[in-house]
């Protein structure tokens, strides 16, 4: 991540600055004056010399065209990058009707939040297992000059960097840890999501873009190993359940033998004690209902 930040810092050449533009409402008044002047010159064509009338009319037309060509509208969370023959002159973020000279280039950009869901990609996790991942990212442009001039297509740049960041984070951790001793992609969503956001911010800084929120929308083993991993998970779940069941049964048998001895219900030698322990364990750990057996004779016959 440090190398990414260093590369982004080295590539950063543009910085957003405010543009020197005007409110369009004052120029709208100039436009109306030019229109009225043109109409008035036409009505006076019979009372004045033709040269004066034509000059007045041409001047009104030129002013009208000059003013009309400079208008543009800005909605909230929109910006216009102003250039002069390819030279960056600033960014206008003031909303409403705006005006700039017609020879100035105007490129409108949105600085609103964008929600993007990446395609599912196959990644090898820390242990080399193939997994499928997809991420949802909320991003927005913070520096319009960098977004327009420092990368070729900032939207395509975002898509590529999201995929690269997902691959980086996916290969940094295992998908799952059945012993619960490591940070995993499946078990530590919040921590991994924070690292994914930091990775994306570092990669997108060069384009003047920040990430507000991100997280994984798809996380699973690849199809070629999904069946084997599912059987492994099921086997481990069965083992864990059996372990809990046996631990509970041993505790109950110990309690039963202790109560029998404490209350002198019956005197048990080692062989009878072993037989009772065996029967109790079968009853407590068996998956089927037990059928009681009545022993009418002696244990030793």
C-alpha positions in Angstrom: 0.0 0.0 0.0 2.9 2.3 0.7 4.2 1.8 -2.9 0.8 2.6 -4.2 0.6 5.9 -2.3 4.1 6.8 -3.5 3.2 6.2 -7.1 0.0 8.2 -6.7 1.9 11.1 -5.2 4.5 11.0 -8.0 1.8 11.0 -10.7 -0.3 13.8 -9.1 0.2 16.9 -11.3 -3.1 18.7 -11.2 -4.9 20.4 -8.3 -8.3 21.9 -8.4 -8.5 25.7 -8.1 -11.6 28.0 -8.2 -12.4 29.4 -11.6 -13.0 33.0 -12.4 -16.6 32.9 -13.7 -19.6 35.1 -13.4 -23.2 34.8 -12.4 -25.4 34.3 -15.4 -28.2 36.5 -14.2 -26.3 39.7 -14.8 -25.3 38.6 -18.2 -28.9 37.7 -18.9 -29.7 41.3 -18.5 -27.0 42.2 -21.0 -28.5 39.7 -23.4 -31.9 41.3 -23.1 -30.5 44.8 -23.7 -28.7 43.6 -26.8 -31.9 42.0 -28.1 -33.9 45.2 -27.5 -31.2 47.3 -29.1 -31.3 45.0 -32.2 -35.0 45.3 -32.5 -34.8 49.1 -32.0 -32.2 49.4 -34.8 -34.6 47.6 -37.2 -37.5 49.9 -36.4 -35.3 53.0 -37.1 -34.0 51.8 -40.4 -36.1 54.5 -42.3 -35.1 57.4 -40.0 -31.3 57.0 -39.9 -28.5 56.4 -42.4 -28.2 52.9 -43.5 -24.5 52.6 -42.4 -25.4 53.6 -38.8 -28.4 51.2 -38.7 -26.4 48.3 -40.1 -23.5 48.9 -37.7 -25.9 49.1 -34.7 -27.7 46.0 -35.8 -24.5 44.0 -36.4 -23.1 45.1 -33.0 -26.3 44.0 -31.3 -26.2 40.6 -33.0 -22.5 40.1 -32.1 -23.1 41.0 -28.4 -26.2 38.7 -28.4 -24.2 35.7 -29.8 -21.2 36.4 -27.5 -23.3 36.5 -24.4 -25.6 33.6 -25.3 -22.7 31.3 -26.0 -21.3 31.8 -22.5 -24.3 30.5 -20.5 -24.2 27.1 -18.6 -26.2 25.6 -15.8 -24.9 23.9 -12.7 -27.0 21.7 -10.4 -26.1 20.8 -6.8 -23.1 18.5 -6.7 -22.0 19.3 -10.2 -18.8 21.1 -11.3 -17.5 22.6 -14.5 -13.8 22.5 -15.4 -12.8 25.7 -17.3 -9.9 25.5 -19.9 -8.4 28.0 -22.3 -6.9 26.3 -25.3 -6.1 23.2 -23.3 -4.8 25.1 -20.3 -6.6 24.5 -17.0 -8.1 27.7 -15.6 -10.1 26.4 -12.6 -13.3 24.7 -11.6 -16.6 26.3 -11.0 -18.8 24.7 -8.3 -21.3 27.5 -7.9 -24.9 26.3 -8.7 -27.4 28.0 -10.8 -27.1 30.0 -14.1 -23.4 30.7 -14.7 -21.5 32.5 -17.5 -18.0 32.4 -18.9 -16.5 33.8 -22.1 -17.3 31.7 -25.2 -13.6 31.0 -26.0 -13.3 29.2 -22.6 -13.8 25.4 -22.7 -16.3 24.0 -20.3 -16.4 20.3 -19.2 -19.1 19.3 -16.8 -18.4 16.6 -14.1 -20.6 15.1 -11.4 -19.2 15.1 -7.9 -22.1 13.1 -6.6 -21.7 9.7 -4.9 -21.6 6.8 -7.2 -22.5 3.2 -6.3 -20.7 0.5 -8.2 -20.8 -3.3 -7.9 -17.9 -5.1 -9.4 -18.1 -8.3 -11.4 -17.4 -11.6 -9.7 -13.7 -12.5 -10.0 -11.8 -15.6 -9.1 -9.0 -15.0 -6.6 -6.6 -17.4 -4.8 -6.7 -16.8 -1.0 -3.8 -16.9 1.3 -3.8 -20.7 1.3 -4.1 -20.9 -2.5 -7.8 -21.9 -2.5 -9.7 -20.5 -5.4 -12.6 -18.2 -4.2 -15.1 -15.9 -5.9 -15.3 -12.3 -4.8 -17.3 -9.2 -5.7 -17.4 -5.8 -4.0 -19.8 -2.9 -3.7 -18.1 0.6 -3.6 -19.5 4.1 -3.0 -17.1 6.6 -4.5 -17.1 10.3 -5.6 -14.9 12.8 -7.2 -13.2 15.2 -4.8 -10.7 16.8 -7.2 -12.1 17.5 -10.7 -8.7 18.6 -12.1 -7.1 15.3 -11.2 -10.1 13.3 -12.4 -10.1 15.0 -15.8 -6.4 15.5 -16.5 -4.4 12.9 -14.5 -6.2 9.8 -15.8 -7.5 9.0 -19.2 -11.0 7.9 -18.2 -11.7 8.1 -14.4 -14.7 5.9 -14.5 -12.9 3.1 -16.2 -10.0 3.7 -13.9 -12.2 3.2 -10.9 -13.4 -0.2 -12.2 -9.9 -1.5 -12.8 -8.6 -0.3 -9.4 -11.6 -1.9 -7.6 -10.8 -5.3 -9.2 -7.1 -4.9 -8.4 -7.9 -4.0 -4.7 -10.3 -6.9 -4.3 -7.6 -9.3 -5.6 -5.0 -7.8 -3.2 -7.2 -8.1 -0.2 -8.5 -11.6 -1.2 -4.9 -12.9 -1.5 -3.9 -11.4 1.9 -6.2 -13.6 4.1 -7.6 -17.1 4.1 -11.2 -17.6 3.2 -11.9 -19.4 6.4 -10.0 -20.7 9.5 -11.7 -23.7 11.0 -9.7 -23.4 14.2 -10.7 -19.7 14.6 -7.2 -18.5 15.2 -6.6 -16.2 12.1 -8.3 -13.2 10.5 -10.4 -14.5 7.6 -12.4 -13.1 4.8 -15.6 -14.8 5.9 -15.3 -14.3 9.6 -13.9 -10.7 9.8 -16.0 -8.7 7.4 -15.6 -5.4 9.2 -11.8 -5.5 9.5 -11.4 -6.7 5.9 -13.8 -4.1 4.7 -11.8 -1.3 6.4 -8.6 -2.6 4.7 -10.3 -2.8 1.3 -11.4 0.9 1.7 -7.9 2.0 2.6 -6.5 0.1 -0.4 -9.0 1.7 -2.7 -8.4 5.2 -1.4 -4.6 4.8 -1.9 -5.2 3.6 -5.4 -7.7 6.2 -6.4 -6.0 9.3 -5.0 -4.2 9.8 -8.3 -7.6 10.3 -9.9 -8.9 12.7 -7.3 -11.4 10.2 -6.1 -12.3 9.0 -2.6 -14.2 6.0 -1.3 -17.0 6.6 1.3 -18.1 3.0 1.8 -17.2 -0.5 0.5 -17.8 -4.1 1.3 -18.1 -7.5 -0.2 -21.3 -8.5 -1.9 -20.2 -12.0 -2.9 -17.7 -14.3 -1.2 -17.7 -18.0 -1.8 -15.4 -20.9 -2.7 -15.0 -21.5 -6.4 -17.2 -24.1 -8.0 -14.4 -26.6 -8.5 -13.8 -26.9 -4.7 -17.1 -25.8 -3.3 -18.4 -29.4 -2.9 -15.2 -30.6 -1.1 -15.1 -27.6 1.2 -18.8 -28.1 2.0 -18.2 -31.7 3.0 -15.3 -30.6 5.1 -17.4 -28.0 6.9 -20.1 -30.5 7.5 -17.7 -33.1 8.9 -16.2 -30.5 11.2 -19.6 -29.4 12.3 -20.5 -33.0 13.1 -17.3 -33.5 15.0 -17.9 -30.3 17.0 -21.4 -31.4 17.8 -20.3 -34.8 18.8 -17.6 -33.4 21.0 -20.1 -31.2 22.8 -22.5 -34.1 23.2 -19.8 -36.4 24.7 -18.6 -33.7 27.1 -22.1 -33.3 28.3 -22.7 -37.0 28.6 -19.5 -37.5 30.6 -20.6 -34.8 33.0 -24.0 -36.4 33.4 -22.6 -39.9 34.0 -20.2 -38.5 36.6 -23.0 -36.7 38.4 -25.2 -39.9 38.3 -22.4 -42.0 39.8 -21.6 -39.4 42.4 -25.2 -39.2 43.6 -25.6 -43.0 43.7 -22.5 -43.3 45.9 -23.4 -40.3 48.1 -26.9 -41.5 48.9 -25.9 -45.2 49.2 -28.5 -46.2 46.7 -26.5 -49.1 45.5 -23.0 -50.4 46.0 -21.1 -50.8 42.7 -17.9 -52.6 42.1 -15.6 -51.7 39.3 -17.2 -54.1 36.8 -20.8 -52.9 37.6 -19.6 -49.3 37.5 -18.1 -49.9 34.1 -21.4 -51.5 32.8 -23.4 -48.6 34.1 -21.1 -46.1 32.5 -21.4 -47.9 29.2 -25.2 -48.1 29.4 -25.5 -44.4 30.3 -23.1 -43.3 27.5 -25.2 -45.3 25.0 -28.4 -43.8 26.2 -27.0 -40.2 26.3 -25.0 -40.3 23.0 -27.2 -42.5 20.9 -29.3 -41.0 18.1 -32.2 -43.4 18.5 -34.6 -43.9 21.4 -33.3 -46.5 23.8 -35.2 -49.7 24.8 -34.9 -50.6 28.4 -33.7 -54.1 29.2 -34.8 -55.7 32.4 -32.2 -58.0 33.8 -33.9 -60.6 36.0 -30.7 -62.5 36.8 -27.3 -61.6 38.0 -24.7 -59.5 36.2 -22.3 -62.3 36.6 -24.5 -65.1 35.2 
